[in-house]
Amino acid sequence: METTMKLKQFLDDYGESLARQVTRELEVVHQPGAHPELEMETFLDRLGIKPFPSQREIIKAVVKALRDRRRGLYVTAEMGTGKTLMSIAVALLLKRNIRVLVLCPPHLVRKWIAEVRKVWPACKALNLNGRHCLAHLDKLTKANDPRTPEFYVIGRERAKTGYMWRPAVLTKGAEYICPRCGQSLLDQDGVPLPVFDRNASGRYRKKHCCPNLVDKWVWDGELARHRLLKVTCGEQLWQPDLSRRKYRKAMPAHFIKNRLRGFFDLLIADEVQHYKNQTGQGWAFAALSRACAYTLCLTGTLAGGYASDVFYLLFRTHPELMKQDGCNWRNPTGFMERYGVLERITVFDEEDGLTTKAKKLTMVRARPGISPMILGNLLLPNAVFLRLADCTANLAPYDEDVVELAMDERQALLYRRFEEEMRQALLQTLAMGDHSLLGSYLNALLSYPDRMHDGVKVFHPHTRELVAEGPPLQGVKPKESELVDLVSQEAASGRRCLVYIQNSLTTDISPRLVSLLEEKGLKTRVLRSGDSEGREAKIRKWVVQGLDVLICNPRLVETGLDLLDFPTVVFYQTGYSTYTLRQAARRSWRIPQKKPVKVFFLAYAGTMQTRAMKLMADKLTHSLALEGELSDQGLAATSESGDSLAKELAKMLVDRSQDNRDLKDLWAGYRKKELKAETPLAEVVPISGAESSAPSSPAHGVSAFSLQAEQVGDRVIKVEFIEYASPRKKKVTHVEVKAAELDQFLAQNDGQVNIQFSLF
């Protein structure tokens, strides 16, 4: 008899026995509690900031793993767990008088330097994020061996900033000639290459290379002689612009890779999720990683729901492992097919089939979803995980509340008219195959209820003709009144408030909010972009001056900043990013926080704002999968939401589909899962008997993972793990557990056991 069991239910019922089996078969680098490491403990007691017990276990695990010839490691720890402290302690334990290069967001450079000096005052900490970065790096080429630990901190923007360049070609009249092969520079159509074309800002548009074919003699081993072949010249047709003497002449990351390779012992990459794409920042991270002996990556949100989020990161830190796993740098789609979810849509043109062949078009796009196999194959040997609740049992209380507000009669009427006008316009553009308008349309629909005092006009981005218009409406709106009342109550209790808005040049509502709040006697400031290094000092200065309310875009403070002075957080507007929302919501819920933290989400009921919040609740629930909390439907649950938030909202608008689920219930479900994932490891968790559930089919698209349950006399649970090394090669591993062992174990522990999975 076969019984299909959901993955989450299986782990809940038989996780303890599986954990013992895994512990017996795997080589554990560090097991908390079993390996005291007295020498490391003595050193950690000497630090200026004493780590918590769980932080000490992470530090010891990372140090032992790096000493065990692991070149790179990921510390995936929740926001506020002290990743900066742990990484500094790892560096000090790894090697005596170590040289460390820290790559971090620019607004955290000064914070890193201050933290290093607090943890170990004898350290040398140097800021490489200034104008004279290259001058400091050039001096390091002649530096002697260090006599004390040295930390060099550089911002990710500075590390990737290159030099000014200009074209480098020979000219003969109106003809451009390659300086290497001497041939004319023409494209495939015989038109001269546009090497001197400039963009709107006056800079040269593109770096070109010579496309001409040249003769090249190549040795042929089979024929034992040279052969004359035609190869592409490939000469770079650009060079540094030496006429601009005040501009730097080299990229710092490139300089370190070429001139200081091996100089730094350890690279600490803070907020490593920013280097997941093929961008200048990603290239700079890869160059610095190869120039250092070890790489330690810090992040609070490793993945945002797609397998591609970790593809380039793993290739940059563990290229050998990725190659052994059969991955190809030029084929991220193959990685997505194995560890993620891909959707293929084939469109057939209607033809009569008599005189012409029917045409078909196949489109491939990534969907949210990450296979559990990526943990076992790639991440578990090279990563450690930590929740905030594991650091201390005395964290301040944390509470989230969603406040749905009804619009008044006139406001609701104007919104419905504007929404219908938007819907008709969107239908017309989609019918013509134009999807470029989705962003502007939906942003206007999301923000219109919050800026009715000015009204909204939506123009076609190409033709600039008016597509829809939301008329203005004066007076204080319900959401504005709720914000003023909420902030006033918190201020009366001695609690400062942090208000998040999605402000930009055209949708900035901060001036109106400032005027409404200051009318009630609340001192309010708006944090703008710019001066990233001095951002934290500016906020601290405002607090000293008696600030009550801070208004800003969540992206300005989503990483690294400790906003302990603002225990009340209000999302007046929310964006699309689960990364940003999770990071920004935790800015004040940190280990030193003494006051209860309250987070409020304000939205108008029955509008696009509520629909977006419901989708965000779904995405946030699924994002917990890689942090140890699996949803009931496994991988399928992660991918059921499908498209991006913008496209899903567009579908709701066009199809007039309504999500009848209660927003408070959805958000409560997400918080329930998050709280369960945050349960401290030392807490005793009661385990009851397995609840019966109707059999369900395996998750769609999960072909590399299968579960079977068989009953022959005593029940035996068989788990089959199938790993595909190539299309023709697979590796099958079986794990068997008898139900009698589980029953006996439960009886011996009086129905309560302590479950702990060690991911070290």
MOLINUR-V139008 format. One record per residue. PHI is phi in whole degrees, 0 to 359 (999 if undefined). Layout:
BEGIN
((PHI) (PHI))
END
This chain:
BEGIN
((999) (251) (230) (270) (234) (293) (300) (297) (296) (297) (293) (295) (280) (235) (296) (296) (293) (296) (298) (295) (295) (295) (298) (290) (268) (268) (271) (274) (287) (211) (241) (304) (89) (274) (243) (292) (53) (298) (296) (294) (298) (297) (293) (296) (291) (271) (290) (294) (242) (279) (291) (287) (306) (292) (294) (298) (294) (297) (299) (295) (296) (293) (298) (294) (292) (293) (291) (273) (67) (269) (282) (218) (219) (250) (256) (263) (234) (299) (302) (96) (275) (88) (296) (298) (300) (296) (291) (296) (297) (299) (298) (294) (278) (293) (204) (286) (52) (281) (252) (238) (251) (252) (251) (215) (300) (298) (282) (252) (299) (293) (295) (298) (297) (295) (293) (300) (290) (288) (290) (218) (303) (281) (289) (261) (238) (237) (270) (260) (266) (268) (293) (262) (302) (293) (296) (294) (294) (295) (294) (293) (294) (248) (285) (274) (298) (288) (255) (209) (302) (237) (239) (244) (248) (225) (283) (294) (290) (294) (296) (264) (290) (263) (259) (286) (227) (214) (297) (227) (223) (267) (242) (223) (71) (265) (259) (259) (234) (290) (290) (263) (265) (79) (266) (292) (264) (233) (272) (295) (267) (79) (265) (304) (298) (278) (289) (255) (292) (242) (270) (295) (272) (92) (267) (297) (286) (209) (272) (255) (235) (292) (268) (286) (268) (229) (280) (214) (276) (234) (286) (253) (293) (290) (272) (58) (202) (277) (237) (268) (240) (261) (232) (286) (298) (73) (296) (288) (258) (209) (205) (300) (274) (284) (287) (264) (288) (278) (266) (293) (249) (204) (281) (305) (297) (292) (297) (295) (296) (270) (254) (235) (296) (86) (290) (266) (279) (220) (255) (254) (257) (276) (53) (291) (296) (284) (252) (277) (249) (273) (238) (298) (294) (296) (295) (298) (298) (297) (296) (291) (296) (286) (275) (250) (290) (230) (229) (241) (257) (246) (200) (257) (223) (294) (225) (254) (117) (245) (295) (294) (297) (249) (298) (290) (300) (294) (293) (281) (257) (224) (297) (296) (297) (294) (292) (297) (278) (86) (272) (234) (304) (273) (228) (295) (296) (298) (295) (295) (296) (273) (246) (229) (231) (242) (248) (249) (242) (252) (250) (255) (281) (283) (229) (284) (77) (268) (251) (226) (276) (291) (269) (225) (233) (251) (247) (242) (218) (279) (241) (299) (152) (226) (288) (299) (298) (294) (292) (290) (279) (237) (268) (302) (289) (229) (209) (233) (231) (211) (260) (296) (292) (283) (280) (202) (274) (247) (295) (295) (300) (231) (219) (242) (220) (259) (249) (266) (242) (273) (285) (287) (299) (294) (297) (296) (296) (296) (294) (297) (296) (295) (296) (293) (297) (294) (296) (295) (295) (292) (299) (294) (290) (294) (296) (268) (79) (262) (256) (288) (267) (302) (299) (292) (297) (289) (297) (294) (291) (288) (266) (303) (299) (271) (229) (293) (295) (256) (81) (226) (235) (249) (249) (293) (294) (261) (272) (63) (272) (289) (259) (207) (219) (257) (293) (285) (216) (272) (106) (281) (272) (304) (292) (295) (297) (295) (296) (297) (295) (296) (294) (296) (296) (293) (295) (294) (268) (78) (242) (281) (238) (249) (249) (260) (225) (263) (275) (211) (296) (263) (243) (286) (255) (297) (301) (292) (296) (298) (295) (294) (286) (289) (297) (269) (80) (262) (284) (234) (230) (245) (271) (257) (287) (108) (49) (296) (293) (266) (295) (292) (295) (295) (296) (297) (295) (297) (297) (298) (280) (97) (294) (254) (226) (245) (249) (197) (281) (300) (293) (286) (232) (290) (234) (83) (283) (256) (262) (292) (282) (236) (288) (249) (242) (237) (272) (291) (224) (240) (265) (261) (271) (290) (306) (295) (296) (293) (291) (291) (292) (257) (298) (254) (269) (238) (299) (284) (295) (256) (265) (300) (259) (240) (236) (243) (242) (256) (206) (277) (292) (74) (242) (296) (296) (294) (298) (296) (295) (295) (294) (297) (298) (298) (297) (294) (298) (287) (292) (281) (300) (285) (259) (103) (246) (273) (282) (296) (254) (58) (295) (296) (295) (291) (261) (289) (289) (81) (287) (293) (300) (298) (291) (294) (294) (295) (298) (299) (292) (289) (277) (57) (282) (243) (267) (277) (290) (286) (297) (297) (295) (297) (293) (294) (296) (298) (296) (297) (293) (293) (295) (295) (292) (272) (300) (301) (296) (276) (282) (277) (250) (289) (241) (262) (295) (293) (280) (284) (218) (292) (299) (229) (284) (300) (300) (297) (90) (262) (269) (257) (212) (217) (235) (224) (233) (235) (231) (224) (68) (290) (291) (236) (266) (249) (246) (244) (256) (247) (248) (265) (283) (198) (302) (248) (227) (221) (240) (246) (237) (247) (232) (241) (224) (274) (296) (298) (296) (293) (297) (295) (295) (295) (295) (289) (252) (56) (82) (233) (225) (251) (261) (215) (260) (268) (257) (245))
END
